[in-house]
Amino acid sequence: MRNLLLTVAVLVAGCGALGEPQRPVHPVEGVRKVVDSLGAEIAKRAGAEPFRNLPIVIRTTTSANSGIEPLIAELLRTRLVERGLAVDVACAARCLEISLQELAVEAAKSAPLSAGQVLSVAGAQVPVVGGLIRTIGEQERDKERAAGRANGLFVTLAARDGNRYGARAHLVAIISAGDIALEQQ
């Protein structure tokens, strides 16, 4: 698994050298920790009500296959299958739909963040201050606020029954924080 992550990181880094717009390159260790942490959290929630026994579908918010979301989605699908969970390609009727959206935030100085950390979002209150969800191709370069910079994923878990949501929960998974997150900008 580690060799696969290193290979993917080298390929992603190499794409930037070919004249494409520069995208943040996340530390391989941070990606591994996020996949491990999210895999464990999703497995735990998939065994509890209201998500119990639902097949899992993982989707990203980006339409292109670029950025960190599709990479983490693929690794997460593999990790969940290895854990013995049913992972579907699409939500046919009922499923646990997991969506990933990359974000860059300025974290509160009093709450240091670390790679792989998964934070629950209670009552739509995101546990980081000044968050900005990234749009495709957008990169914020604010070096004055670097001390609290963090990059991660906003993760939504939703119990779907057709077009209706029976339950929803949100998580924030930190990929990189502090000086490493600033270097990516």
LOBA-200346 format. One line per field, with one value per residue: residue number from 1; y, x, z of N, C-alpha, C, O in turn. Coordinates in Angstrom, 2 decimals. Layout:
i	(NUM/...) $
n_v	(Y/...) $
n_u	(X/...) $
n_w	(Z/...) $
ca_v	(Y/...) $
ca_u	(X/...) $
ca_w	(Z/...) $
c_v	(Y/...) $
c_u	(X/...) $
c_w	(Z/...) $
o_v	(Y/...) $
o_u	(X/...) $
o_w	(Z/...) $
//
This chain:
i	(1/2/3/4/5/6/7/8/9/10/11/12/13/14/15/16/17/18/19/20/21/22/23/24/25/26/27/28/29/30/31/32/33/34/35/36/37/38/39/40/41/42/43/44/45/46/47/48/49/50/51/52/53/54/55/56/57/58/59/60/61/62/63/64/65/66/67/68/69/70/71/72/73/74/75/76/77/78/79/80/81/82/83/84/85/86/87/88/89/90/91/92/93/94/95/96/97/98/99/100/101/102/103/104/105/106/107/108/109/110/111/112/113/114/115/116/117/118/119/120/121/122/123/124/125/126/127/128/129/130/131/132/133/134/135/136/137/138/139/140/141/142/143/144/145/146/147/148/149/150/151/152/153/154/155/156/157/158/159/160/161/162/163/164/165/166/167/168/169/170/171/172/173/174/175/176/177/178/179/180/181/182/183/184/185) $
n_v	(-1.19/1.24/1.58/1.90/4.33/6.05/5.86/6.93/9.52/10.47/10.41/12.26/14.56/14.80/15.46/18.17/19.30/19.24/21.47/21.89/23.56/24.37/22.31/21.69/19.57/16.87/15.56/12.20/10.62/11.97/11.54/8.74/8.46/9.77/8.12/5.74/6.63/7.63/5.29/3.63/5.14/5.26/2.52/2.02/3.67/2.54/0.25/1.05/2.35/5.04/3.87/1.21/-1.87/-0.85/-0.60/0.91/3.94/5.93/9.21/12.02/15.60/16.96/17.34/16.59/14.27/15.12/16.43/15.84/14.55/12.43/10.57/9.91/8.90/6.55/5.05/4.81/3.34/0.87/0.27/-0.05/-2.25/-4.16/-4.36/-5.82/-4.62/-3.78/-2.15/-0.10/0.96/2.89/4.47/2.52/2.13/2.15/3.36/4.05/6.98/8.56/11.57/13.47/16.49/18.71/20.98/24.06/25.52/27.94/27.16/27.25/28.77/27.72/25.07/22.75/21.06/17.85/15.68/13.20/13.36/13.12/14.97/15.46/17.08/19.00/19.82/21.36/22.99/23.71/22.46/24.18/27.42/30.08/28.72/27.76/26.39/24.76/25.66/24.33/24.51/26.72/28.43/29.54/31.97/32.95/34.07/35.36/34.21/31.74/30.07/28.70/27.17/24.60/21.70/19.67/17.34/17.72/15.68/14.02/11.90/10.08/8.58/7.22/6.80/6.21/9.27/10.50/11.58/9.83/10.15/12.20/12.98/14.76/15.09/16.28/15.71/15.89/16.48/17.72/19.99/23.17/24.21/22.45/22.47/25.10/25.13/23.77/25.56) $
n_u	(0.83/1.95/3.92/2.28/1.01/3.24/4.00/1.72/1.81/4.18/3.46/1.31/2.68/4.38/2.64/2.17/4.47/4.20/3.08/0.48/-1.96/-0.76/-1.48/-2.24/0.09/-0.21/1.21/2.32/2.14/0.15/-2.08/-2.28/-2.85/-5.33/-6.92/-6.80/-7.95/-10.50/-11.53/-11.78/-13.62/-15.86/-16.45/-17.17/-19.44/-21.05/-21.92/-23.75/-26.99/-28.40/-27.28/-26.79/-26.11/-26.32/-25.37/-22.30/-21.54/-19.18/-18.54/-17.18/-16.93/-15.81/-15.84/-13.91/-11.17/-9.09/-6.97/-7.12/-9.38/-10.56/-8.45/-8.24/-10.82/-10.73/-8.73/-10.00/-12.30/-11.09/-9.94/-12.26/-13.50/-11.55/-12.03/-14.30/-16.74/-19.66/-19.27/-20.62/-20.91/-22.75/-25.64/-28.29/-30.94/-31.22/-28.70/-25.54/-24.38/-21.40/-19.82/-17.07/-15.30/-12.82/-11.07/-9.68/-8.51/-8.33/-7.22/-8.29/-6.15/-5.98/-6.61/-4.72/-4.17/-3.72/-2.34/-4.50/-6.36/-9.76/-12.61/-15.73/-18.63/-20.80/-24.15/-24.02/-21.90/-18.77/-15.69/-13.48/-12.09/-12.92/-13.10/-12.81/-14.29/-12.83/-13.00/-12.92/-9.67/-9.09/-6.92/-5.96/-3.73/-2.61/-0.28/0.01/-1.65/-0.60/0.13/-2.05/-3.00/-4.68/-5.28/-7.79/-10.55/-14.03/-16.44/-19.39/-21.79/-24.51/-27.63/-29.39/-32.52/-33.71/-34.61/-34.60/-33.26/-32.57/-30.96/-28.17/-24.71/-21.73/-18.20/-14.85/-11.84/-8.46/-5.79/-3.29/-1.44/-0.48/2.88/3.40/1.00/1.00/3.19/2.12/0.54) $
n_w	(0.00/0.78/-1.20/-3.42/-2.78/-2.79/-5.49/-6.75/-5.68/-6.85/-9.55/-9.54/-8.74/-10.92/-12.98/-12.66/-13.64/-16.35/-17.44/-16.67/-14.58/-11.32/-8.61/-5.18/-3.56/-1.60/1.39/1.33/3.61/5.06/3.42/3.59/6.35/6.48/4.84/6.34/8.81/7.99/6.85/9.11/10.62/8.90/8.70/11.36/11.62/9.63/10.80/12.63/13.57/11.74/9.50/9.16/7.48/4.89/1.47/0.46/-1.17/-2.69/-3.54/-5.34/-5.35/-7.41/-10.94/-12.71/-13.03/-11.29/-8.72/-5.14/-4.15/-5.91/-5.78/-3.01/-2.72/-4.31/-2.95/-0.50/-1.16/-1.79/0.73/2.31/1.06/1.63/4.34/4.33/3.72/1.82/-1.17/-3.52/-7.00/-7.79/-6.33/-6.16/-5.00/-2.11/0.05/1.71/1.21/0.56/0.37/-0.81/-0.36/-1.14/0.99/2.21/5.10/7.76/10.77/14.19/16.52/19.06/18.84/17.77/14.69/13.12/10.60/9.33/11.29/12.25/12.48/14.03/12.81/14.38/14.43/12.06/12.57/11.76/12.91/12.60/12.08/9.90/7.48/4.03/1.35/-1.34/-4.78/-8.11/-9.34/-7.78/-5.57/-2.51/-1.35/1.28/3.16/5.56/7.42/7.95/10.12/11.15/9.06/7.27/5.28/3.90/3.87/3.46/4.60/3.85/5.16/4.19/4.59/2.12/0.55/-2.29/-3.57/-1.16/1.93/4.81/6.98/7.92/8.30/9.17/8.61/9.14/7.64/8.20/6.04/5.78/7.85/9.30/8.68/6.54/5.13/4.27/2.50/0.38/-0.87) $
ca_v	(0.00/2.39/1.75/2.44/5.74/6.76/5.90/7.88/10.85/10.85/10.69/13.50/15.64/14.90/16.11/19.61/19.72/19.18/22.70/22.02/24.44/23.76/21.94/21.31/18.21/16.52/14.57/10.83/10.14/12.55/10.83/7.40/8.60/10.13/6.92/4.85/7.20/7.64/3.89/3.16/5.90/4.82/1.15/2.13/4.24/1.62/-0.78/1.65/2.96/4.60/3.49/-0.23/-2.78/-0.18/-0.61/2.19/4.58/7.08/10.11/13.26/16.76/17.48/16.64/16.08/13.32/15.77/16.81/14.80/13.85/11.12/9.68/9.41/8.08/5.23/4.35/4.53/2.21/-0.34/0.01/-0.54/-3.61/-4.99/-4.54/-6.67/-3.84/-3.73/-0.85/-0.08/2.02/3.93/4.20/2.02/2.47/2.53/3.27/5.01/7.81/9.34/12.53/14.11/17.78/19.27/22.31/24.68/26.29/28.48/26.53/28.02/28.62/26.95/23.65/22.31/19.96/16.98/14.84/11.98/13.64/13.20/15.75/15.46/18.38/18.92/20.88/22.16/23.85/23.13/22.68/25.02/28.78/30.75/27.72/28.09/25.20/25.05/25.39/23.74/25.42/27.86/28.25/30.74/32.12/33.96/33.68/35.99/33.34/30.41/29.24/27.85/26.63/23.16/21.21/18.43/16.96/17.80/14.38/13.89/10.54/10.23/7.38/7.56/5.87/6.90/10.69/10.99/11.33/9.44/10.67/12.79/13.35/15.40/14.98/16.97/14.90/16.75/15.84/18.35/21.16/23.97/24.59/21.59/22.95/26.35/24.82/23.28/26.70) $
ca_u	(0.00/2.83/4.53/1.24/0.84/4.43/3.91/0.67/2.31/5.16/2.70/0.58/3.67/4.89/1.64/2.32/5.63/3.87/2.44/-0.87/-1.98/-0.25/-2.45/-1.52/0.57/-0.35/2.17/1.84/1.80/-1.14/-3.11/-2.42/-3.53/-6.73/-7.60/-6.95/-8.89/-11.85/-11.96/-12.22/-14.82/-16.98/-16.78/-17.87/-20.78/-21.82/-22.47/-24.69/-28.20/-29.30/-26.51/-26.53/-26.39/-26.51/-24.17/-21.61/-21.19/-18.31/-18.48/-16.45/-17.67/-15.18/-16.27/-12.71/-10.39/-7.88/-7.02/-6.94/-10.64/-10.68/-7.40/-8.66/-12.03/-10.32/-8.05/-11.01/-13.11/-10.28/-9.83/-13.55/-13.68/-10.65/-12.69/-15.47/-17.96/-20.18/-19.07/-21.26/-20.49/-23.78/-26.72/-29.43/-32.18/-30.85/-27.25/-24.82/-23.67/-20.32/-19.27/-15.82/-15.04/-11.56/-11.17/-8.52/-9.05/-7.46/-7.65/-8.18/-4.82/-6.07/-6.87/-3.80/-4.66/-2.66/-2.74/-5.22/-7.37/-11.13/-13.40/-17.17/-19.26/-22.04/-25.13/-23.52/-20.83/-17.49/-14.78/-12.34/-12.56/-12.53/-12.97/-13.21/-14.32/-12.18/-13.62/-11.95/-8.61/-8.89/-5.95/-5.81/-2.32/-2.58/0.84/-0.08/-2.40/-0.03/0.30/-3.22/-3.46/-4.89/-5.96/-8.47/-11.77/-15.32/-17.03/-20.80/-22.34/-25.96/-28.45/-30.32/-33.55/-34.16/-34.26/-34.83/-32.23/-33.10/-30.03/-26.94/-23.69/-20.59/-16.88/-13.74/-10.62/-7.29/-4.74/-2.03/-1.67/0.67/3.86/3.26/-0.16/1.39/4.08/1.31/-0.10) $
ca_w	(0.00/0.85/-2.52/-4.30/-2.44/-3.28/-6.95/-7.08/-5.34/-7.87/-10.77/-9.35/-8.74/-12.28/-13.83/-12.55/-14.42/-17.76/-17.86/-16.13/-13.41/-10.09/-7.57/-3.98/-3.44/-0.20/1.84/1.22/4.95/5.41/2.65/4.20/7.64/6.23/4.34/7.50/9.78/7.42/6.72/10.43/11.01/8.06/9.12/12.63/11.39/8.78/11.67/13.58/13.00/10.69/8.32/9.23/6.37/3.61/0.63/0.51/-2.43/-2.43/-4.69/-5.14/-5.85/-8.63/-12.15/-13.38/-12.24/-10.82/-7.32/-4.13/-3.88/-6.58/-5.28/-1.70/-2.92/-4.79/-1.85/0.53/-1.65/-1.60/2.17/2.81/0.54/2.44/5.64/4.15/3.54/0.45/-1.81/-4.84/-7.92/-7.75/-5.39/-6.91/-4.31/-0.74/0.23/2.53/0.24/1.17/-0.59/-0.38/-0.96/-0.63/1.58/2.84/6.21/8.77/12.00/15.42/17.11/20.30/18.55/16.73/13.88/12.61/9.47/9.68/12.32/11.77/13.42/13.79/12.63/15.15/14.16/10.94/13.06/11.36/14.02/12.25/11.91/8.68/6.42/2.68/0.52/-2.61/-6.05/-9.03/-9.79/-6.88/-4.50/-1.70/-0.93/2.33/4.01/6.88/8.32/7.71/11.32/11.38/7.78/7.18/4.08/4.23/3.16/4.13/4.28/4.20/5.18/4.07/4.36/1.04/0.11/-3.50/-3.55/0.20/2.94/6.11/7.99/7.39/9.27/8.51/9.21/8.50/7.72/7.95/5.25/6.19/8.70/9.67/7.67/5.37/4.38/3.63/1.38/-0.73/-1.50) $
c_v	(1.25/2.66/2.33/3.93/6.56/6.91/6.93/9.31/11.35/11.20/12.01/14.68/15.86/15.59/17.62/20.13/19.77/20.42/22.85/22.97/23.69/23.52/21.57/19.84/17.87/15.48/13.17/10.30/10.70/11.87/9.46/7.48/8.93/8.90/5.94/5.34/7.20/6.22/3.35/3.85/5.45/3.41/1.16/2.63/3.32/0.49/-0.25/2.22/4.42/4.11/1.98/-0.97/-2.10/-0.32/0.81/2.66/5.81/7.92/11.36/14.40/17.32/16.66/16.03/15.08/13.93/16.16/15.60/14.00/12.50/10.11/9.07/8.54/6.67/4.42/3.96/3.38/0.89/-0.71/-0.57/-1.96/-4.57/-5.28/-5.40/-5.93/-3.82/-2.31/-0.94/1.08/3.19/3.50/3.81/2.43/2.99/2.38/4.24/5.78/8.67/10.27/13.24/15.44/18.37/20.66/22.76/25.60/26.94/27.95/27.48/27.75/27.73/25.45/23.19/21.07/19.14/16.11/13.56/12.19/13.76/13.87/15.67/16.88/18.28/20.11/21.85/23.16/23.18/23.47/23.40/26.39/29.33/29.82/28.23/26.83/25.57/24.77/24.87/24.82/26.59/27.53/29.58/30.82/33.24/33.59/34.30/35.09/31.91/29.51/28.29/27.20/25.11/22.85/19.90/18.18/17.20/16.55/14.37/12.43/10.69/8.89/7.77/6.43/6.54/8.33/11.31/10.63/10.99/9.96/11.23/13.10/13.92/15.20/15.90/16.11/15.76/15.96/16.41/19.62/21.90/24.31/23.74/22.07/24.24/26.09/24.37/24.42/27.35) $
c_u	(0.87/3.48/3.52/1.06/2.02/4.39/2.88/1.13/3.30/4.44/1.94/1.53/4.20/3.93/1.78/3.47/5.32/3.11/1.01/-0.83/-1.52/-1.39/-1.65/-1.11/0.57/0.69/1.56/1.39/0.44/-2.28/-3.37/-3.19/-5.01/-7.50/-7.82/-8.02/-10.33/-12.39/-12.50/-13.51/-16.03/-17.41/-17.57/-19.30/-21.65/-22.44/-23.50/-25.90/-27.89/-28.59/-26.28/-26.99/-26.70/-25.24/-23.60/-21.29/-20.36/-18.25/-17.70/-17.25/-17.05/-15.62/-15.08/-12.00/-9.05/-8.05/-6.94/-8.21/-10.75/-9.65/-7.81/-9.90/-11.66/-9.64/-9.04/-11.92/-12.37/-10.19/-11.11/-13.84/-12.79/-11.23/-13.95/-16.78/-18.36/-20.04/-19.64/-20.73/-21.46/-24.88/-27.97/-30.76/-31.88/-29.34/-26.78/-23.95/-22.64/-19.77/-18.07/-15.68/-13.80/-11.80/-9.82/-9.07/-7.94/-8.01/-7.49/-6.82/-4.84/-6.27/-5.94/-4.34/-3.48/-3.22/-3.39/-6.32/-8.75/-11.96/-14.88/-17.67/-20.62/-22.93/-24.69/-22.45/-19.50/-16.46/-13.47/-12.88/-12.08/-12.38/-13.46/-13.15/-13.76/-13.08/-12.54/-10.96/-8.32/-7.88/-5.79/-4.38/-2.22/-1.50/0.78/-0.78/-1.87/0.00/-0.87/-3.76/-3.61/-5.62/-6.62/-9.67/-12.97/-16.07/-18.48/-21.20/-23.85/-26.62/-29.50/-31.29/-34.20/-33.68/-34.39/-33.66/-32.90/-32.25/-28.82/-26.01/-22.50/-19.33/-15.92/-12.51/-9.44/-6.23/-3.38/-2.36/-0.37/1.57/3.73/2.11/0.19/2.26/3.29/0.67/0.89) $
c_w	(0.00/-0.50/-3.51/-4.04/-2.94/-4.79/-7.39/-6.80/-6.38/-9.17/-10.68/-9.39/-10.15/-13.21/-13.80/-13.40/-15.91/-18.24/-17.39/-14.95/-12.16/-9.12/-6.35/-4.02/-1.97/0.18/1.82/2.58/5.40/4.69/3.26/5.50/7.45/5.76/5.50/8.46/9.25/7.25/8.03/10.86/10.20/8.44/10.42/12.43/10.54/9.61/12.65/12.84/12.74/9.42/8.20/7.97/5.04/2.78/0.57/-0.91/-2.08/-3.70/-4.32/-5.74/-7.12/-9.82/-12.89/-12.46/-11.84/-9.37/-6.41/-3.89/-4.58/-6.09/-3.93/-1.83/-3.37/-3.68/-0.76/0.10/-1.42/-0.13/2.73/2.32/1.32/3.81/5.54/3.99/2.07/-0.09/-3.22/-5.68/-7.86/-6.78/-6.17/-6.25/-2.91/-0.61/1.30/1.55/0.98/0.11/0.03/-1.10/-0.31/-0.07/2.12/3.91/7.02/10.08/13.18/16.05/18.35/20.07/17.43/16.01/13.38/11.49/9.96/10.71/11.66/12.85/13.06/13.66/13.29/14.81/13.10/11.38/12.74/12.44/13.66/11.91/10.58/7.50/5.07/1.86/-0.85/-3.79/-6.97/-9.47/-8.86/-5.80/-3.77/-1.19/0.10/3.34/5.40/7.89/8.28/8.94/11.55/10.13/7.85/5.87/4.44/3.35/4.05/3.67/4.76/4.10/5.17/3.81/3.34/0.78/-1.10/-3.49/-2.17/1.10/4.26/7.25/7.28/8.55/8.50/9.33/8.48/8.73/7.31/7.20/5.64/6.98/8.96/8.49/6.41/4.50/3.66/2.42/0.17/-1.48/-2.39) $
o_v	(2.21/3.82/3.17/4.71/7.66/7.98/7.72/10.21/12.52/12.18/12.79/15.71/17.00/16.24/18.28/21.28/20.31/20.41/23.86/23.18/22.53/24.42/21.17/18.98/18.50/14.61/12.98/9.62/9.99/11.66/9.05/6.66/8.42/8.67/5.37/4.58/6.83/5.98/2.70/3.20/5.29/3.12/0.41/2.09/3.32/-0.15/-1.02/2.53/5.00/3.95/1.52/-0.73/-2.72/-0.18/1.79/1.89/6.63/7.41/11.71/14.18/18.08/15.44/15.06/15.08/13.32/16.21/14.47/12.85/11.50/8.91/7.86/7.54/5.70/3.24/2.88/2.53/-0.07/-1.88/-1.48/-2.78/-5.68/-6.33/-5.67/-6.53/-3.84/-1.38/-1.75/2.04/4.35/2.32/4.66/3.02/4.12/1.41/5.13/5.29/9.42/9.82/13.55/15.53/18.52/21.42/21.95/26.36/26.54/28.27/28.39/26.60/27.08/24.66/23.22/20.16/19.65/15.84/12.92/11.29/14.42/13.41/15.79/17.79/17.57/21.27/23.05/24.08/22.19/24.63/23.22/26.51/29.08/30.10/29.02/26.25/26.58/23.80/24.97/25.90/27.36/26.47/30.61/29.84/34.35/32.85/33.81/35.19/30.97/28.29/27.20/26.72/24.43/23.62/19.10/18.71/16.91/16.39/14.66/11.79/11.36/8.14/8.55/5.25/7.33/8.59/12.53/9.52/11.77/10.17/10.80/13.45/13.60/15.15/16.26/15.79/16.31/14.89/15.66/20.23/21.33/24.66/24.26/22.08/24.46/26.76/24.55/24.25/28.35) $
o_u	(0.57/3.59/3.88/0.97/1.83/4.71/3.14/0.87/3.27/4.79/1.93/1.22/4.45/4.36/1.53/3.44/6.12/2.56/0.37/0.24/-1.85/-2.18/-0.49/-1.87/1.26/1.02/0.41/0.36/-0.33/-3.35/-4.51/-4.08/-5.85/-8.62/-8.91/-8.89/-11.26/-13.57/-13.54/-14.41/-17.12/-18.60/-18.54/-20.25/-22.87/-23.39/-24.06/-25.84/-27.14/-29.24/-25.65/-28.09/-27.28/-24.14/-24.34/-20.82/-20.78/-17.95/-17.56/-18.15/-17.70/-15.77/-15.25/-12.23/-8.00/-9.17/-6.73/-8.12/-11.01/-9.94/-7.72/-10.03/-12.21/-9.94/-8.92/-12.27/-12.94/-10.33/-11.07/-14.37/-13.22/-10.95/-14.59/-17.84/-17.51/-20.61/-19.18/-20.17/-21.05/-25.02/-28.63/-31.61/-32.23/-28.76/-27.52/-22.91/-22.99/-19.31/-18.06/-15.90/-13.74/-12.62/-8.95/-10.00/-6.78/-9.14/-6.67/-6.39/-3.85/-6.12/-6.32/-4.89/-2.37/-4.42/-2.91/-7.12/-8.90/-12.01/-15.23/-17.17/-21.50/-22.51/-24.95/-22.13/-19.13/-16.35/-12.47/-14.04/-10.95/-11.60/-14.39/-12.08/-14.16/-13.83/-11.35/-11.36/-7.41/-7.97/-5.51/-3.87/-1.78/-1.78/1.43/-0.52/-2.62/-0.09/-0.68/-4.90/-2.76/-6.46/-6.06/-9.78/-12.94/-16.31/-18.77/-20.97/-24.42/-26.22/-30.41/-30.92/-35.13/-32.48/-34.31/-33.14/-33.71/-32.74/-28.48/-26.45/-22.30/-19.36/-16.16/-12.18/-9.42/-5.80/-2.42/-3.41/0.72/1.07/3.93/2.22/-0.27/2.10/3.74/0.29/0.57) $
o_w	(-0.70/-0.92/-4.34/-4.99/-3.47/-5.32/-8.30/-7.59/-6.75/-9.82/-11.63/-10.00/-10.54/-14.16/-14.81/-13.84/-16.68/-19.34/-17.69/-14.37/-11.97/-8.85/-6.46/-4.46/-1.17/-0.62/2.23/2.68/6.05/5.28/3.42/5.75/8.19/6.22/5.62/8.88/9.96/7.47/8.06/11.40/10.76/8.50/10.58/12.99/10.70/9.16/13.43/11.65/13.52/8.38/7.25/7.46/4.15/3.31/0.63/-1.74/-1.27/-4.78/-3.15/-6.56/-7.83/-9.74/-13.63/-11.25/-12.03/-8.86/-6.86/-3.45/-3.91/-6.00/-3.75/-1.12/-2.85/-3.49/-0.17/0.93/-0.92/0.22/3.55/3.07/1.64/4.39/6.55/4.10/1.19/0.47/-4.03/-5.15/-7.87/-6.47/-6.78/-6.92/-2.57/-1.09/1.74/1.12/1.90/-0.93/1.22/-2.31/0.91/-0.58/2.44/3.66/6.96/10.46/13.16/16.11/18.66/21.00/16.26/16.63/13.23/11.44/10.90/10.96/10.64/13.99/11.88/14.33/12.81/14.89/13.20/10.64/13.37/12.84/14.34/11.49/10.17/6.59/4.99/1.68/-1.44/-3.81/-6.65/-9.93/-9.12/-5.17/-4.39/-0.65/-0.22/4.29/6.32/9.09/8.56/8.81/12.08/10.14/8.43/5.42/5.21/2.25/5.25/2.48/5.92/3.07/6.03/2.91/3.64/0.80/-0.95/-3.40/-2.03/1.05/4.77/8.36/6.18/9.64/7.33/10.56/7.33/9.87/6.20/7.66/5.80/6.80/8.84/7.42/5.30/3.28/2.54/1.39/-0.96/-2.64/-3.04) $
//
